[in-house]
Amino acid sequence: MYKTKVDCEALPGLLQVLTRNAVHLEKIPYVDHPEIKVDEHESMQMPFRYVADAKGLPILPEGMLEVLKKDTDRGIDDLL
């Protein structure tokens, strides 16, 4: 078993560094069930709450929008 010495004098400074950029959960902007426009005739509604950007749009993982658009090109035969 490893033992680690903790410098108690350093703890307040460490806590300050860890909480410096902290954001309260209530202050995180979000959008529930966002509607993603695929093209001018088609859209899809996402089933979750997503963190929103400054414009109020959901922040999606990199590449997710392309995957969603590709999925809309598939027909029912592709799913069977």
Sequence and secondary structure as in RCSB ss.txt:
>XXXX:A:sequence
MYKTKVDCEALPGLLQVLTRNAVHLEKIPYVDHPEIKVDEHESMQMPFRYVADAKGLPILPEGMLEVLKKDTDRG
IDDLL
>XXXX:A:secstr
       GGGHHHHHHHHHTT   GGGS EEES EEE SSS EEE SSEEEB TTS B   TTHHHHHHHHHT  
HHHH 
